[in-house]
């Protein structure tokens, strides 16, 4: 039970102790539940509830229904179209302790409910309006229990139009969900199965807040810059509500601090204003601007530091004391955007610097809406680790939560936020449905305006977009354009920029706008995105020939908001999320035209598997490495293709930075379900090799090989010119031969430019054959831990003899080439025969006798091997060791952050990798290393 001590101003989150029950199984009324007959625990029909979360999340937690993420179990769960809405209408119940003094007030907050609800507190009923994306704040001061023990029950109803799922599936089912203001993906898409309860539930934070007679409501923070960013102003405004029967004489304080080293805070500004608020009145107050000289700027990932200030606003009422407080992290930054005349693509500038957008599309963390700060932190850090700089919150999903935006602020991810319109569901689907969007336009706009107020203070929030592949209905679109129009200061840039004096005297303060600082674009394929006219010119969404990404005719327009491909996870994830019949790999079926068709098993098909071939267009990208023999072999080869595919995609776009392209967003970076397409990490939070292909390609300074022209290119996305640069280029085969090596030195790399260095004379492969060598490695580890947090520094060195004295400093591309431009990768095929397996057993025995020692905190291991060659496609994992491990159990510790993974080492080369993770209680972590050359994992206890 949550408790609040008397006279304690502030917020308490109600995130534990909830119970839930199906409404048809509860014979009591809300009045009875919150007075005379409250449930006394998780006894039938009541069960422990997931709040925040959905009804389905609660049912899964209590094993009332099967796990919809596992195999075909989702088919065992009754769909709301078959059960009726009552089946997923649920009671949620909790208790909290709170006693007030005579002048205190208590508000009960629901940050979001889907879709409508009746709230009962101590026998008093209040009905919440409909809509998935609006906050609800109820003053409950007069209905609190005198003894402080308060009973809260909430009856939650599903969306009004949950729709049904046609036999053929489709994007958004029968599109009925589009009549409501709710998530549209829940009827199923080409990357997810239908969500049976349509996300019904208390899916976001519930809290109570205690205030004095005056409360602070929705402050708005804005920064403006002058004199080349040496002078900045913080603009702030807030609503204030006086709930007393007398005039409130108030001292309104705003304080801005920044954190120094050692958790020491420096107070940058402290200002106090006197405010008189009439009784029962709600006013808007604008602070005088606060001047900052050379503030620390907030930069996107890859451009600089994400400097954040802590802004706090408090209000003291004469005769009472502190009445309310509010705080928010704030970043000083300026974002500009316009359509580029050269490419037709949309350009973005941050703090006056052009930024080449390399990002991804995002749906949501979890399709049961089990959202948490910990999950959000991992999700967003993963995106930063991939060197991405933008996330698009897709219109069929959520208006993302403040915790999501907080970590985007922390890690420097720009955010494109769609509103809840999709072409498939709102007027452009097959059949055409909901041509006028949701039924209740006023509700849509109410949710939109409330969402803007919820998110507008986050520096990561970059632009608002009306819908996905569609514009909102005309009246909604017109209202959004007006509501989100730019303040004149942000509309007039360059020579027409306003002075501070003009800003102060001629226009309202920017903080008085609903937003006023970010552009509003009516749809994801309009105004600088795709062809800019709304035609379906995003995509494609399938496997590609890697070299095609570099070709002139690959994509015609300047900014592609969606381009997608494969996303097979590692074998351990398949075993963890599917029964044995789902471990069967696709049948490789040869077609008369020479192409290969992959025929997946039914479980993979249900989980939306994208094949690694496109008959008639793209030859199977796995097949050149040899037909896979089993699940492990298939997934390993799929990871190699994932790496090449996504590295080539981003390198192809970077090759034409500014000359043809201004940005690209990959469809998509992750799955909210156990899907088998379009992802850099799976729902269990294990990365695919595509994650590291993306990470490599999106480095701020990157050397790449244009595999269409075979010219070496240097990409510098930073604002600094690099002088006296040397670039090494080399070609290796897996046997350790280096037929090509060249150094290009004394180079200059101008800022924000791509420089073509030289054509690489790629040697022809002669008699390629399978290679399966035992390459000796030296692994040095140093472990740091505090509590359950671990960090390992690992150094891996290829100890095989160098064929010549050249020292290499950079990784190689993973494909060989014939002179006619064809690729040959058969030399990468690992061998699995009995004789070699016996030799491998000998290797395992030698590993068991490995030389290990502890020296000054270091642990050194020698992995025996007698061959010379490339240690190819090595990857780490962290496993758990505990006494009760069961055979076949998934022993991975997830999530894990690696500074690099899926890497290769030529003879003599070494790499340092940092690994960080949290360890569950009672578990000993094990560091595992495996690779293409090694059929058995090397392990060491951390």
PyMOL commands that set and color helices and strands:
alter all, ss='L'
color gray80, all
select helices_A, chain A and resi 23-25+30-33+55-61+73-76+80-83+85-88+141-143+176-179+185-187+261-263+373-385+402-411+441-455+474-483+488-491+494-496+500-506+510-512+546-550+571-577+580-583+602-606+623-625+631-655+689-697+826-828+834-848
alter helices_A, ss='H'
color red, helices_A
select strands_A, chain A and resi 2-4+10-13+19-22+47-48+90-98+105-110+116-121+124-128+136-139+149-157+206-211+214-226+231-242+248-259+265-277+282-286+290-293+309-317+321-330+335-339+346-350+353-355+357-362+390-393+414-418+461-465+519-521+559-564+587-590+596-599+663-667+701-706+711-716+722-731+740-749+753-759+777-786+789-798+816-817+823-824+852-855+858-863+871-881+896-898+903-905+910-918+924-931+934-941
alter strands_A, ss='S'
color yellow, strands_A
deselect
rebuild
show_as cartoon
